[in-house]
């Protein structure tokens, strides 16, 4: 109970408490990994977080089946951390460029992660995604009636700044 009181007091006395989200992409073999972490000081009660690869410099797509748009190895969407925060699991089809994550009760410093195969359609090595190929992809979060969005830069990691929170 004391840490909660300290955290709440610190939020009230210091700079505003935020519900910022950190989004990371890690190329892996055979599975790529996305991790979303609530870097803020409050619980996000409900959120829809959308990762949109359509603007990426690598022309990135999700490769989730043996047949279809991807090349060689494929991997379906699999939650590997924070499953209790998912309201439902998204349906990702082969060749899709968008995945939407519906989350609830996403506490401060908690993370969710999922593995999937991401292929590029614009590079020389379609099965390997370099960090710069993620550049231009967007992440959008809808928290309540507010919508926040940002774009991946040269490295496949970003902070999506959101709203101040009261708890």
Phi and psi in radians as a Rosetta constraint file:
Dihedral C 1 N 2 CA 2 C 2 CIRCULARHARMONIC -1.051 0.35
Dihedral N 2 CA 2 C 2 N 3 CIRCULARHARMONIC -0.736 0.35
Dihedral C 2 N 3 CA 3 C 3 CIRCULARHARMONIC -1.065 0.35
Dihedral N 3 CA 3 C 3 N 4 CIRCULARHARMONIC -0.638 0.35
Dihedral C 3 N 4 CA 4 C 4 CIRCULARHARMONIC -1.157 0.35
Dihedral N 4 CA 4 C 4 N 5 CIRCULARHARMONIC -0.737 0.35
Dihedral C 4 N 5 CA 5 C 5 CIRCULARHARMONIC -1.115 0.35
Dihedral N 5 CA 5 C 5 N 6 CIRCULARHARMONIC -0.764 0.35
Dihedral C 5 N 6 CA 6 C 6 CIRCULARHARMONIC -1.060 0.35
Dihedral N 6 CA 6 C 6 N 7 CIRCULARHARMONIC -0.802 0.35
Dihedral C 6 N 7 CA 7 C 7 CIRCULARHARMONIC -1.095 0.35
Dihedral N 7 CA 7 C 7 N 8 CIRCULARHARMONIC -0.786 0.35
Dihedral C 7 N 8 CA 8 C 8 CIRCULARHARMONIC -1.116 0.35
Dihedral N 8 CA 8 C 8 N 9 CIRCULARHARMONIC -0.761 0.35
Dihedral C 8 N 9 CA 9 C 9 CIRCULARHARMONIC -1.104 0.35
Dihedral N 9 CA 9 C 9 N 10 CIRCULARHARMONIC -0.756 0.35
Dihedral C 9 N 10 CA 10 C 10 CIRCULARHARMONIC -1.068 0.35
Dihedral N 10 CA 10 C 10 N 11 CIRCULARHARMONIC -0.668 0.35
Dihedral C 10 N 11 CA 11 C 11 CIRCULARHARMONIC -1.153 0.35
Dihedral N 11 CA 11 C 11 N 12 CIRCULARHARMONIC -0.690 0.35
Dihedral C 11 N 12 CA 12 C 12 CIRCULARHARMONIC -1.274 0.35
Dihedral N 12 CA 12 C 12 N 13 CIRCULARHARMONIC -0.560 0.35
Dihedral C 12 N 13 CA 13 C 13 CIRCULARHARMONIC -1.632 0.35
Dihedral N 13 CA 13 C 13 N 14 CIRCULARHARMONIC -0.469 0.35
Dihedral C 13 N 14 CA 14 C 14 CIRCULARHARMONIC -1.712 0.35
Dihedral N 14 CA 14 C 14 N 15 CIRCULARHARMONIC -2.790 0.35
Dihedral C 14 N 15 CA 15 C 15 CIRCULARHARMONIC -1.095 0.35
Dihedral N 15 CA 15 C 15 N 16 CIRCULARHARMONIC 2.903 0.35
Dihedral C 15 N 16 CA 16 C 16 CIRCULARHARMONIC -1.032 0.35
Dihedral N 16 CA 16 C 16 N 17 CIRCULARHARMONIC 2.525 0.35
Dihedral C 16 N 17 CA 17 C 17 CIRCULARHARMONIC -1.438 0.35
Dihedral N 17 CA 17 C 17 N 18 CIRCULARHARMONIC 2.399 0.35
Dihedral C 17 N 18 CA 18 C 18 CIRCULARHARMONIC -2.104 0.35
Dihedral N 18 CA 18 C 18 N 19 CIRCULARHARMONIC 2.870 0.35
Dihedral C 18 N 19 CA 19 C 19 CIRCULARHARMONIC -2.025 0.35
Dihedral N 19 CA 19 C 19 N 20 CIRCULARHARMONIC 0.761 0.35
Dihedral C 19 N 20 CA 20 C 20 CIRCULARHARMONIC -1.149 0.35
Dihedral N 20 CA 20 C 20 N 21 CIRCULARHARMONIC 2.604 0.35
Dihedral C 20 N 21 CA 21 C 21 CIRCULARHARMONIC -2.034 0.35
Dihedral N 21 CA 21 C 21 N 22 CIRCULARHARMONIC 2.320 0.35
Dihedral C 21 N 22 CA 22 C 22 CIRCULARHARMONIC -1.770 0.35
Dihedral N 22 CA 22 C 22 N 23 CIRCULARHARMONIC 2.287 0.35
Dihedral C 22 N 23 CA 23 C 23 CIRCULARHARMONIC -2.130 0.35
Dihedral N 23 CA 23 C 23 N 24 CIRCULARHARMONIC 2.225 0.35
Dihedral C 23 N 24 CA 24 C 24 CIRCULARHARMONIC -2.211 0.35
Dihedral N 24 CA 24 C 24 N 25 CIRCULARHARMONIC 2.472 0.35
Dihedral C 24 N 25 CA 25 C 25 CIRCULARHARMONIC -2.054 0.35
Dihedral N 25 CA 25 C 25 N 26 CIRCULARHARMONIC 2.321 0.35
Dihedral C 25 N 26 CA 26 C 26 CIRCULARHARMONIC -2.232 0.35
Dihedral N 26 CA 26 C 26 N 27 CIRCULARHARMONIC 2.091 0.35
Dihedral C 26 N 27 CA 27 C 27 CIRCULARHARMONIC -1.179 0.35
Dihedral N 27 CA 27 C 27 N 28 CIRCULARHARMONIC 2.395 0.35
Dihedral C 27 N 28 CA 28 C 28 CIRCULARHARMONIC -2.590 0.35
Dihedral N 28 CA 28 C 28 N 29 CIRCULARHARMONIC 2.898 0.35
Dihedral C 28 N 29 CA 29 C 29 CIRCULARHARMONIC -2.188 0.35
Dihedral N 29 CA 29 C 29 N 30 CIRCULARHARMONIC 2.100 0.35
Dihedral C 29 N 30 CA 30 C 30 CIRCULARHARMONIC -1.639 0.35
Dihedral N 30 CA 30 C 30 N 31 CIRCULARHARMONIC -0.010 0.35
Dihedral C 30 N 31 CA 31 C 31 CIRCULARHARMONIC -1.976 0.35
Dihedral N 31 CA 31 C 31 N 32 CIRCULARHARMONIC 2.376 0.35
Dihedral C 31 N 32 CA 32 C 32 CIRCULARHARMONIC -1.600 0.35
Dihedral N 32 CA 32 C 32 N 33 CIRCULARHARMONIC 2.763 0.35
Dihedral C 32 N 33 CA 33 C 33 CIRCULARHARMONIC -2.345 0.35
Dihedral N 33 CA 33 C 33 N 34 CIRCULARHARMONIC 2.338 0.35
Dihedral C 33 N 34 CA 34 C 34 CIRCULARHARMONIC -1.932 0.35
Dihedral N 34 CA 34 C 34 N 35 CIRCULARHARMONIC 2.363 0.35
Dihedral C 34 N 35 CA 35 C 35 CIRCULARHARMONIC -2.225 0.35
Dihedral N 35 CA 35 C 35 N 36 CIRCULARHARMONIC 2.303 0.35
Dihedral C 35 N 36 CA 36 C 36 CIRCULARHARMONIC -2.081 0.35
Dihedral N 36 CA 36 C 36 N 37 CIRCULARHARMONIC 2.183 0.35
Dihedral C 36 N 37 CA 37 C 37 CIRCULARHARMONIC -2.137 0.35
Dihedral N 37 CA 37 C 37 N 38 CIRCULARHARMONIC 2.332 0.35
Dihedral C 37 N 38 CA 38 C 38 CIRCULARHARMONIC -1.390 0.35
Dihedral N 38 CA 38 C 38 N 39 CIRCULARHARMONIC 1.735 0.35
Dihedral C 38 N 39 CA 39 C 39 CIRCULARHARMONIC -1.474 0.35
Dihedral N 39 CA 39 C 39 N 40 CIRCULARHARMONIC 0.033 0.35
Dihedral C 39 N 40 CA 40 C 40 CIRCULARHARMONIC -1.484 0.35
Dihedral N 40 CA 40 C 40 N 41 CIRCULARHARMONIC -3.104 0.35
Dihedral C 40 N 41 CA 41 C 41 CIRCULARHARMONIC -1.800 0.35
Dihedral N 41 CA 41 C 41 N 42 CIRCULARHARMONIC 0.187 0.35
Dihedral C 41 N 42 CA 42 C 42 CIRCULARHARMONIC -2.435 0.35
Dihedral N 42 CA 42 C 42 N 43 CIRCULARHARMONIC 2.823 0.35
Dihedral C 42 N 43 CA 43 C 43 CIRCULARHARMONIC -1.360 0.35
Dihedral N 43 CA 43 C 43 N 44 CIRCULARHARMONIC 2.362 0.35
Dihedral C 43 N 44 CA 44 C 44 CIRCULARHARMONIC -1.605 0.35
Dihedral N 44 CA 44 C 44 N 45 CIRCULARHARMONIC 1.938 0.35
Dihedral C 44 N 45 CA 45 C 45 CIRCULARHARMONIC -1.172 0.35
Dihedral N 45 CA 45 C 45 N 46 CIRCULARHARMONIC -0.703 0.35
Dihedral C 45 N 46 CA 46 C 46 CIRCULARHARMONIC -2.670 0.35
Dihedral N 46 CA 46 C 46 N 47 CIRCULARHARMONIC 2.360 0.35
Dihedral C 46 N 47 CA 47 C 47 CIRCULARHARMONIC -2.667 0.35
Dihedral N 47 CA 47 C 47 N 48 CIRCULARHARMONIC 2.569 0.35
Dihedral C 47 N 48 CA 48 C 48 CIRCULARHARMONIC -2.037 0.35
Dihedral N 48 CA 48 C 48 N 49 CIRCULARHARMONIC 2.038 0.35
Dihedral C 48 N 49 CA 49 C 49 CIRCULARHARMONIC -1.944 0.35
Dihedral N 49 CA 49 C 49 N 50 CIRCULARHARMONIC 2.147 0.35
Dihedral C 49 N 50 CA 50 C 50 CIRCULARHARMONIC -2.019 0.35
Dihedral N 50 CA 50 C 50 N 51 CIRCULARHARMONIC 2.204 0.35
Dihedral C 50 N 51 CA 51 C 51 CIRCULARHARMONIC -1.808 0.35
Dihedral N 51 CA 51 C 51 N 52 CIRCULARHARMONIC 2.094 0.35
Dihedral C 51 N 52 CA 52 C 52 CIRCULARHARMONIC -2.086 0.35
Dihedral N 52 CA 52 C 52 N 53 CIRCULARHARMONIC 1.933 0.35
Dihedral C 52 N 53 CA 53 C 53 CIRCULARHARMONIC -1.518 0.35
Dihedral N 53 CA 53 C 53 N 54 CIRCULARHARMONIC -0.081 0.35
Dihedral C 53 N 54 CA 54 C 54 CIRCULARHARMONIC -1.078 0.35
Dihedral N 54 CA 54 C 54 N 55 CIRCULARHARMONIC -0.461 0.35
Dihedral C 54 N 55 CA 55 C 55 CIRCULARHARMONIC -1.627 0.35
Dihedral N 55 CA 55 C 55 N 56 CIRCULARHARMONIC 0.082 0.35
Dihedral C 55 N 56 CA 56 C 56 CIRCULARHARMONIC -1.187 0.35
Dihedral N 56 CA 56 C 56 N 57 CIRCULARHARMONIC 2.560 0.35
Dihedral C 56 N 57 CA 57 C 57 CIRCULARHARMONIC -1.154 0.35
Dihedral N 57 CA 57 C 57 N 58 CIRCULARHARMONIC -0.428 0.35
Dihedral C 57 N 58 CA 58 C 58 CIRCULARHARMONIC -1.550 0.35
Dihedral N 58 CA 58 C 58 N 59 CIRCULARHARMONIC 0.029 0.35
Dihedral C 58 N 59 CA 59 C 59 CIRCULARHARMONIC 1.005 0.35
Dihedral N 59 CA 59 C 59 N 60 CIRCULARHARMONIC 0.805 0.35
Dihedral C 59 N 60 CA 60 C 60 CIRCULARHARMONIC -1.187 0.35
Dihedral N 60 CA 60 C 60 N 61 CIRCULARHARMONIC 2.541 0.35
Dihedral C 60 N 61 CA 61 C 61 CIRCULARHARMONIC -2.424 0.35
Dihedral N 61 CA 61 C 61 N 62 CIRCULARHARMONIC 2.793 0.35
Dihedral C 61 N 62 CA 62 C 62 CIRCULARHARMONIC -1.555 0.35
Dihedral N 62 CA 62 C 62 N 63 CIRCULARHARMONIC 2.273 0.35
Dihedral C 62 N 63 CA 63 C 63 CIRCULARHARMONIC -1.959 0.35
Dihedral N 63 CA 63 C 63 N 64 CIRCULARHARMONIC 1.709 0.35
Dihedral C 63 N 64 CA 64 C 64 CIRCULARHARMONIC -2.010 0.35
Dihedral N 64 CA 64 C 64 N 65 CIRCULARHARMONIC -0.067 0.35
Dihedral C 64 N 65 CA 65 C 65 CIRCULARHARMONIC -2.401 0.35
Dihedral N 65 CA 65 C 65 N 66 CIRCULARHARMONIC 2.797 0.35
Dihedral C 65 N 66 CA 66 C 66 CIRCULARHARMONIC -1.124 0.35
Dihedral N 66 CA 66 C 66 N 67 CIRCULARHARMONIC -0.679 0.35
Dihedral C 66 N 67 CA 67 C 67 CIRCULARHARMONIC -1.672 0.35
Dihedral N 67 CA 67 C 67 N 68 CIRCULARHARMONIC 2.579 0.35
Dihedral C 67 N 68 CA 68 C 68 CIRCULARHARMONIC 2.200 0.35
Dihedral N 68 CA 68 C 68 N 69 CIRCULARHARMONIC -2.636 0.35
Dihedral C 68 N 69 CA 69 C 69 CIRCULARHARMONIC -1.318 0.35
Dihedral N 69 CA 69 C 69 N 70 CIRCULARHARMONIC -0.443 0.35
Dihedral C 69 N 70 CA 70 C 70 CIRCULARHARMONIC -1.367 0.35
Dihedral N 70 CA 70 C 70 N 71 CIRCULARHARMONIC 3.104 0.35
Dihedral C 70 N 71 CA 71 C 71 CIRCULARHARMONIC -2.173 0.35
Dihedral N 71 CA 71 C 71 N 72 CIRCULARHARMONIC 2.567 0.35
Dihedral C 71 N 72 CA 72 C 72 CIRCULARHARMONIC 0.852 0.35
Dihedral N 72 CA 72 C 72 N 73 CIRCULARHARMONIC -1.964 0.35
Dihedral C 72 N 73 CA 73 C 73 CIRCULARHARMONIC -1.219 0.35
Dihedral N 73 CA 73 C 73 N 74 CIRCULARHARMONIC 2.495 0.35
Dihedral C 73 N 74 CA 74 C 74 CIRCULARHARMONIC -2.306 0.35
Dihedral N 74 CA 74 C 74 N 75 CIRCULARHARMONIC 2.699 0.35
Dihedral C 74 N 75 CA 75 C 75 CIRCULARHARMONIC -2.546 0.35
Dihedral N 75 CA 75 C 75 N 76 CIRCULARHARMONIC 2.280 0.35
Dihedral C 75 N 76 CA 76 C 76 CIRCULARHARMONIC -1.303 0.35
Dihedral N 76 CA 76 C 76 N 77 CIRCULARHARMONIC 2.958 0.35
Dihedral C 76 N 77 CA 77 C 77 CIRCULARHARMONIC -1.197 0.35
Dihedral N 77 CA 77 C 77 N 78 CIRCULARHARMONIC 2.143 0.35
Dihedral C 77 N 78 CA 78 C 78 CIRCULARHARMONIC -2.397 0.35
Dihedral N 78 CA 78 C 78 N 79 CIRCULARHARMONIC 2.171 0.35
Dihedral C 78 N 79 CA 79 C 79 CIRCULARHARMONIC -1.307 0.35
Dihedral N 79 CA 79 C 79 N 80 CIRCULARHARMONIC 2.250 0.35
Dihedral C 79 N 80 CA 80 C 80 CIRCULARHARMONIC -2.071 0.35
Dihedral N 80 CA 80 C 80 N 81 CIRCULARHARMONIC -0.129 0.35
Dihedral C 80 N 81 CA 81 C 81 CIRCULARHARMONIC -2.747 0.35
Dihedral N 81 CA 81 C 81 N 82 CIRCULARHARMONIC 2.485 0.35
Dihedral C 81 N 82 CA 82 C 82 CIRCULARHARMONIC 1.296 0.35
Dihedral N 82 CA 82 C 82 N 83 CIRCULARHARMONIC 0.505 0.35
Dihedral C 82 N 83 CA 83 C 83 CIRCULARHARMONIC -1.001 0.35
Dihedral N 83 CA 83 C 83 N 84 CIRCULARHARMONIC -0.511 0.35
Dihedral C 83 N 84 CA 84 C 84 CIRCULARHARMONIC -1.178 0.35
Dihedral N 84 CA 84 C 84 N 85 CIRCULARHARMONIC -0.265 0.35
Dihedral C 84 N 85 CA 85 C 85 CIRCULARHARMONIC -1.532 0.35
Dihedral N 85 CA 85 C 85 N 86 CIRCULARHARMONIC -0.194 0.35
Dihedral C 85 N 86 CA 86 C 86 CIRCULARHARMONIC -1.422 0.35
Dihedral N 86 CA 86 C 86 N 87 CIRCULARHARMONIC 2.196 0.35
Dihedral C 86 N 87 CA 87 C 87 CIRCULARHARMONIC -1.287 0.35
Dihedral N 87 CA 87 C 87 N 88 CIRCULARHARMONIC -0.722 0.35
Dihedral C 87 N 88 CA 88 C 88 CIRCULARHARMONIC -2.675 0.35
Dihedral N 88 CA 88 C 88 N 89 CIRCULARHARMONIC 2.819 0.35
Dihedral C 88 N 89 CA 89 C 89 CIRCULARHARMONIC -1.658 0.35
Dihedral N 89 CA 89 C 89 N 90 CIRCULARHARMONIC 2.432 0.35
Dihedral C 89 N 90 CA 90 C 90 CIRCULARHARMONIC -1.297 0.35
Dihedral N 90 CA 90 C 90 N 91 CIRCULARHARMONIC 2.681 0.35
Dihedral C 90 N 91 CA 91 C 91 CIRCULARHARMONIC -1.661 0.35
Dihedral N 91 CA 91 C 91 N 92 CIRCULARHARMONIC 2.047 0.35
Dihedral C 91 N 92 CA 92 C 92 CIRCULARHARMONIC -1.973 0.35
Dihedral N 92 CA 92 C 92 N 93 CIRCULARHARMONIC 2.130 0.35
Dihedral C 92 N 93 CA 93 C 93 CIRCULARHARMONIC -1.720 0.35
Dihedral N 93 CA 93 C 93 N 94 CIRCULARHARMONIC 2.704 0.35
Dihedral C 93 N 94 CA 94 C 94 CIRCULARHARMONIC -1.026 0.35
Dihedral N 94 CA 94 C 94 N 95 CIRCULARHARMONIC 2.262 0.35
Dihedral C 94 N 95 CA 95 C 95 CIRCULARHARMONIC 1.584 0.35
Dihedral N 95 CA 95 C 95 N 96 CIRCULARHARMONIC -0.141 0.35
Dihedral C 95 N 96 CA 96 C 96 CIRCULARHARMONIC -1.066 0.35
Dihedral N 96 CA 96 C 96 N 97 CIRCULARHARMONIC 2.673 0.35
Dihedral C 96 N 97 CA 97 C 97 CIRCULARHARMONIC -2.070 0.35
Dihedral N 97 CA 97 C 97 N 98 CIRCULARHARMONIC -0.018 0.35
Dihedral C 97 N 98 CA 98 C 98 CIRCULARHARMONIC -2.267 0.35
Dihedral N 98 CA 98 C 98 N 99 CIRCULARHARMONIC 2.364 0.35
Dihedral C 98 N 99 CA 99 C 99 CIRCULARHARMONIC -2.293 0.35
Dihedral N 99 CA 99 C 99 N 100 CIRCULARHARMONIC 2.319 0.35
Dihedral C 99 N 100 CA 100 C 100 CIRCULARHARMONIC -1.997 0.35
Dihedral N 100 CA 100 C 100 N 101 CIRCULARHARMONIC 2.267 0.35
Dihedral C 100 N 101 CA 101 C 101 CIRCULARHARMONIC -1.934 0.35
Dihedral N 101 CA 101 C 101 N 102 CIRCULARHARMONIC 2.097 0.35
Dihedral C 101 N 102 CA 102 C 102 CIRCULARHARMONIC -1.730 0.35
Dihedral N 102 CA 102 C 102 N 103 CIRCULARHARMONIC 2.000 0.35
Dihedral C 102 N 103 CA 103 C 103 CIRCULARHARMONIC -2.071 0.35
Dihedral N 103 CA 103 C 103 N 104 CIRCULARHARMONIC 2.706 0.35
Dihedral C 103 N 104 CA 104 C 104 CIRCULARHARMONIC -2.519 0.35
Dihedral N 104 CA 104 C 104 N 105 CIRCULARHARMONIC 2.678 0.35
Dihedral C 104 N 105 CA 105 C 105 CIRCULARHARMONIC 0.869 0.35
Dihedral N 105 CA 105 C 105 N 106 CIRCULARHARMONIC 0.896 0.35
Dihedral C 105 N 106 CA 106 C 106 CIRCULARHARMONIC -1.673 0.35
Dihedral N 106 CA 106 C 106 N 107 CIRCULARHARMONIC 1.612 0.35
Dihedral C 106 N 107 CA 107 C 107 CIRCULARHARMONIC -1.235 0.35
Dihedral N 107 CA 107 C 107 N 108 CIRCULARHARMONIC 2.865 0.35
Dihedral C 107 N 108 CA 108 C 108 CIRCULARHARMONIC -0.984 0.35
Dihedral N 108 CA 108 C 108 N 109 CIRCULARHARMONIC 2.373 0.35
Dihedral C 108 N 109 CA 109 C 109 CIRCULARHARMONIC 1.093 0.35
Dihedral N 109 CA 109 C 109 N 110 CIRCULARHARMONIC 0.294 0.35
Dihedral C 109 N 110 CA 110 C 110 CIRCULARHARMONIC -1.615 0.35
Dihedral N 110 CA 110 C 110 N 111 CIRCULARHARMONIC 2.690 0.35
Dihedral C 110 N 111 CA 111 C 111 CIRCULARHARMONIC -2.274 0.35
Dihedral N 111 CA 111 C 111 N 112 CIRCULARHARMONIC 2.656 0.35
Dihedral C 111 N 112 CA 112 C 112 CIRCULARHARMONIC -2.121 0.35
Dihedral N 112 CA 112 C 112 N 113 CIRCULARHARMONIC 2.647 0.35
Dihedral C 112 N 113 CA 113 C 113 CIRCULARHARMONIC -2.593 0.35
Dihedral N 113 CA 113 C 113 N 114 CIRCULARHARMONIC 2.590 0.35
Dihedral C 113 N 114 CA 114 C 114 CIRCULARHARMONIC -2.483 0.35
Dihedral N 114 CA 114 C 114 N 115 CIRCULARHARMONIC 2.654 0.35
Dihedral C 114 N 115 CA 115 C 115 CIRCULARHARMONIC -1.889 0.35
Dihedral N 115 CA 115 C 115 N 116 CIRCULARHARMONIC 2.672 0.35
Dihedral C 115 N 116 CA 116 C 116 CIRCULARHARMONIC -2.973 0.35
Dihedral N 116 CA 116 C 116 N 117 CIRCULARHARMONIC 2.884 0.35
Dihedral C 116 N 117 CA 117 C 117 CIRCULARHARMONIC -1.746 0.35
Dihedral N 117 CA 117 C 117 N 118 CIRCULARHARMONIC 2.273 0.35
Dihedral C 117 N 118 CA 118 C 118 CIRCULARHARMONIC -2.030 0.35
Dihedral N 118 CA 118 C 118 N 119 CIRCULARHARMONIC 2.224 0.35
Dihedral C 118 N 119 CA 119 C 119 CIRCULARHARMONIC -2.037 0.35
Dihedral N 119 CA 119 C 119 N 120 CIRCULARHARMONIC 2.653 0.35
Dihedral C 119 N 120 CA 120 C 120 CIRCULARHARMONIC -1.729 0.35
Dihedral N 120 CA 120 C 120 N 121 CIRCULARHARMONIC 2.654 0.35
Dihedral C 120 N 121 CA 121 C 121 CIRCULARHARMONIC -2.012 0.35
Dihedral N 121 CA 121 C 121 N 122 CIRCULARHARMONIC 0.034 0.35
Dihedral C 121 N 122 CA 122 C 122 CIRCULARHARMONIC -2.069 0.35
Dihedral N 122 CA 122 C 122 N 123 CIRCULARHARMONIC -0.069 0.35
Dihedral C 122 N 123 CA 123 C 123 CIRCULARHARMONIC -1.900 0.35
Dihedral N 123 CA 123 C 123 N 124 CIRCULARHARMONIC 3.133 0.35
Dihedral C 123 N 124 CA 124 C 124 CIRCULARHARMONIC -1.356 0.35
Dihedral N 124 CA 124 C 124 N 125 CIRCULARHARMONIC -0.622 0.35
Dihedral C 124 N 125 CA 125 C 125 CIRCULARHARMONIC -1.943 0.35
Dihedral N 125 CA 125 C 125 N 126 CIRCULARHARMONIC 1.601 0.35
Dihedral C 125 N 126 CA 126 C 126 CIRCULARHARMONIC -1.106 0.35
Dihedral N 126 CA 126 C 126 N 127 CIRCULARHARMONIC -0.438 0.35
Dihedral C 126 N 127 CA 127 C 127 CIRCULARHARMONIC -1.550 0.35
Dihedral N 127 CA 127 C 127 N 128 CIRCULARHARMONIC -0.158 0.35
Dihedral C 127 N 128 CA 128 C 128 CIRCULARHARMONIC -2.050 0.35
Dihedral N 128 CA 128 C 128 N 129 CIRCULARHARMONIC 2.210 0.35
Dihedral C 128 N 129 CA 129 C 129 CIRCULARHARMONIC -1.868 0.35
Dihedral N 129 CA 129 C 129 N 130 CIRCULARHARMONIC 2.020 0.35
Dihedral C 129 N 130 CA 130 C 130 CIRCULARHARMONIC -1.411 0.35
Dihedral N 130 CA 130 C 130 N 131 CIRCULARHARMONIC 2.786 0.35
Dihedral C 130 N 131 CA 131 C 131 CIRCULARHARMONIC -0.988 0.35
Dihedral N 131 CA 131 C 131 N 132 CIRCULARHARMONIC -0.674 0.35
Dihedral C 131 N 132 CA 132 C 132 CIRCULARHARMONIC -1.219 0.35
Dihedral N 132 CA 132 C 132 N 133 CIRCULARHARMONIC -0.374 0.35
Dihedral C 132 N 133 CA 133 C 133 CIRCULARHARMONIC -1.246 0.35
Dihedral N 133 CA 133 C 133 N 134 CIRCULARHARMONIC -0.318 0.35
Dihedral C 133 N 134 CA 134 C 134 CIRCULARHARMONIC -1.362 0.35
Dihedral N 134 CA 134 C 134 N 135 CIRCULARHARMONIC -0.331 0.35
Dihedral C 134 N 135 CA 135 C 135 CIRCULARHARMONIC -0.928 0.35
Dihedral N 135 CA 135 C 135 N 136 CIRCULARHARMONIC 2.321 0.35
Dihedral C 135 N 136 CA 136 C 136 CIRCULARHARMONIC 1.684 0.35
Dihedral N 136 CA 136 C 136 N 137 CIRCULARHARMONIC -0.307 0.35
Dihedral C 136 N 137 CA 137 C 137 CIRCULARHARMONIC -1.187 0.35
Dihedral N 137 CA 137 C 137 N 138 CIRCULARHARMONIC 2.630 0.35
Dihedral C 137 N 138 CA 138 C 138 CIRCULARHARMONIC -2.049 0.35
Dihedral N 138 CA 138 C 138 N 139 CIRCULARHARMONIC 2.704 0.35
Dihedral C 138 N 139 CA 139 C 139 CIRCULARHARMONIC -2.200 0.35
Dihedral N 139 CA 139 C 139 N 140 CIRCULARHARMONIC 2.255 0.35
Dihedral C 139 N 140 CA 140 C 140 CIRCULARHARMONIC -2.155 0.35
Dihedral N 140 CA 140 C 140 N 141 CIRCULARHARMONIC 2.391 0.35
Dihedral C 140 N 141 CA 141 C 141 CIRCULARHARMONIC -2.155 0.35
Dihedral N 141 CA 141 C 141 N 142 CIRCULARHARMONIC 2.280 0.35
Dihedral C 141 N 142 CA 142 C 142 CIRCULARHARMONIC -1.884 0.35
Dihedral N 142 CA 142 C 142 N 143 CIRCULARHARMONIC 2.012 0.35
Dihedral C 142 N 143 CA 143 C 143 CIRCULARHARMONIC -2.071 0.35
Dihedral N 143 CA 143 C 143 N 144 CIRCULARHARMONIC 1.885 0.35
Dihedral C 143 N 144 CA 144 C 144 CIRCULARHARMONIC 1.116 0.35
Dihedral N 144 CA 144 C 144 N 145 CIRCULARHARMONIC -2.189 0.35
Dihedral C 144 N 145 CA 145 C 145 CIRCULARHARMONIC -1.698 0.35
Dihedral N 145 CA 145 C 145 N 146 CIRCULARHARMONIC 0.059 0.35
Dihedral C 145 N 146 CA 146 C 146 CIRCULARHARMONIC -1.741 0.35
Dihedral N 146 CA 146 C 146 N 147 CIRCULARHARMONIC 2.488 0.35
Dihedral C 146 N 147 CA 147 C 147 CIRCULARHARMONIC -2.129 0.35
Dihedral N 147 CA 147 C 147 N 148 CIRCULARHARMONIC 2.310 0.35
Dihedral C 147 N 148 CA 148 C 148 CIRCULARHARMONIC -2.239 0.35
Dihedral N 148 CA 148 C 148 N 149 CIRCULARHARMONIC 2.497 0.35
Dihedral C 148 N 149 CA 149 C 149 CIRCULARHARMONIC -2.578 0.35
Dihedral N 149 CA 149 C 149 N 150 CIRCULARHARMONIC 2.601 0.35
Dihedral C 149 N 150 CA 150 C 150 CIRCULARHARMONIC -2.661 0.35
Dihedral N 150 CA 150 C 150 N 151 CIRCULARHARMONIC 2.942 0.35
Dihedral C 150 N 151 CA 151 C 151 CIRCULARHARMONIC -2.092 0.35
Dihedral N 151 CA 151 C 151 N 152 CIRCULARHARMONIC 2.450 0.35
Dihedral C 151 N 152 CA 152 C 152 CIRCULARHARMONIC -1.150 0.35
Dihedral N 152 CA 152 C 152 N 153 CIRCULARHARMONIC 2.434 0.35
Dihedral C 152 N 153 CA 153 C 153 CIRCULARHARMONIC -1.674 0.35
Dihedral N 153 CA 153 C 153 N 154 CIRCULARHARMONIC -2.570 0.35
Dihedral C 153 N 154 CA 154 C 154 CIRCULARHARMONIC -1.215 0.35
Dihedral N 154 CA 154 C 154 N 155 CIRCULARHARMONIC -0.433 0.35
Dihedral C 154 N 155 CA 155 C 155 CIRCULARHARMONIC -1.852 0.35
Dihedral N 155 CA 155 C 155 N 156 CIRCULARHARMONIC 2.590 0.35
Dihedral C 155 N 156 CA 156 C 156 CIRCULARHARMONIC -1.463 0.35
Dihedral N 156 CA 156 C 156 N 157 CIRCULARHARMONIC 0.867 0.35
Dihedral C 156 N 157 CA 157 C 157 CIRCULARHARMONIC -2.594 0.35
Dihedral N 157 CA 157 C 157 N 158 CIRCULARHARMONIC 2.485 0.35
Dihedral C 157 N 158 CA 158 C 158 CIRCULARHARMONIC -2.669 0.35
Dihedral N 158 CA 158 C 158 N 159 CIRCULARHARMONIC 2.840 0.35
Dihedral C 158 N 159 CA 159 C 159 CIRCULARHARMONIC -2.020 0.35
Dihedral N 159 CA 159 C 159 N 160 CIRCULARHARMONIC 2.177 0.35
Dihedral C 159 N 160 CA 160 C 160 CIRCULARHARMONIC -1.698 0.35
Dihedral N 160 CA 160 C 160 N 161 CIRCULARHARMONIC 1.872 0.35
Dihedral C 160 N 161 CA 161 C 161 CIRCULARHARMONIC -1.345 0.35
Dihedral N 161 CA 161 C 161 N 162 CIRCULARHARMONIC 2.323 0.35
Dihedral C 161 N 162 CA 162 C 162 CIRCULARHARMONIC -2.129 0.35
Dihedral N 162 CA 162 C 162 N 163 CIRCULARHARMONIC -2.329 0.35
Dihedral C 162 N 163 CA 163 C 163 CIRCULARHARMONIC -1.846 0.35
Dihedral N 163 CA 163 C 163 N 164 CIRCULARHARMONIC 2.699 0.35
Dihedral C 163 N 164 CA 164 C 164 CIRCULARHARMONIC -1.204 0.35
Dihedral N 164 CA 164 C 164 N 165 CIRCULARHARMONIC 2.611 0.35
Dihedral C 164 N 165 CA 165 C 165 CIRCULARHARMONIC -2.235 0.35
Dihedral N 165 CA 165 C 165 N 166 CIRCULARHARMONIC 2.833 0.35
Dihedral C 165 N 166 CA 166 C 166 CIRCULARHARMONIC -1.829 0.35
Dihedral N 166 CA 166 C 166 N 167 CIRCULARHARMONIC -0.114 0.35
